[in-house]
C-alpha cells in the first residue's frame, strides 16, 4: 500500500516539458492552488512549491505574473536561481512592462549577487510607476551597495514625499546627505529617524561622529549637547560600546570637561585593553595633563599591541620616543 502511494505521488509530479526551466510539471494541473503551493513551501519542499506556482502561472489571467514570481522565488530556495532567472526573462518577453515580473527578476538577480544587472530592472519599474514606494527604497539600497550614494538621495526624498518616511528611509537619506558633504541636511534626517524610533547604537554613534568630522559652520543643528544626546542614547542601548565611551571622552575633552573625559577614556580601555586608538588617545591626553607616568604606560602598551598584531611599529616607536623625551 505504501509503495503504491509513493508511486502515485511521483506520478503527480511528472516532468512533462520543463527541461529548460527545471520545473516539474504536474500530471493534473487543474489541482494546482495557492494553498497547495504554500503548503509545499512551508514544509520545505521548494521543488514541489515551484511546480504548483508554475501551473498557476501557466493558467494566465490576473494572477499569472504573481504566480511566476512565486515560482521563481521557490526555485531560488531550491538552489536553482539560474532557472528562476530564465523563467522570469521568458515571461517578460511577452509582457515587458509587467511590473511584478520585472521586480521579481531584479530580486532573483540580487539574490544571485548580480547587483549591477538588477539596477536597470528596478529603474524600469519606476519609469512605469514612479510612485512605487517599495521600489524607491529597493533601488536606493542597491545604489548604496554599488557605491552610488548620490543617486540614492532623490529616490529616498521622493519616497518620503509619498508618505514612506519611516526611520529606515530617514537613516539612509542621512547617509546619502552626509556622503555628499551636507552635514546640516544629514543632521535633520537623523533627527527625523530618531523621532520615529531609530534604536541602533552603531548608527547613532556614526551620526555623532559628524560632530568631529565637519567644521562648526557646516554642522547645522549638530552642537555638542546634541552629539552628547546621541552618544548617550547609544550607550543606553549598548553600555559596553568601546566606541561610545571613546567618543564621549573626545566630546568631553573638547569641551574642557577633562575629569569626565578621562573617566570615559578609562572606561573604554576597561572594555578593550587592546584598543589602539584608545591607548594612543589616553597617552596624548595624560601628556597634555602633565602626567608623564600614565602617558608612557599607555603609550608603551599601544606600541606593544601594535607589535603583537604584526603591524609596522617603526612610526609608533618614534612617537613613543618623542613622548618619553618630553
MOMO-V592953 format. One line per field, one symbol per residue. burial: + if it has 24 or more other ideal C-beta (glycine too) atoms within 12 Angstrom, else -. A space follows every 10 residues. Layout:
# MOMO-V592953
burial=???
This chain:
# MOMO-V592953
burial=---------- -++----+-- ++++++--+- -+---++--+ +----+++++ ++++++++-- ---+++++++ ++++++++-+ +-++++++++ ++-----+++ ++++++++++ ++--+--++- ++++++---- -+++++++++ ++++----+- +++-++++++ ---++-++++ +++++++++- -+++++++++ ++++---+-- +-++++++++ ++-+----++ ++-+-+++++ +++++----- ++++++++++ +++------- ++-++++++- ----++++++ +++++++--- ---+++-+++ +++-++---- -----+--++ --+---
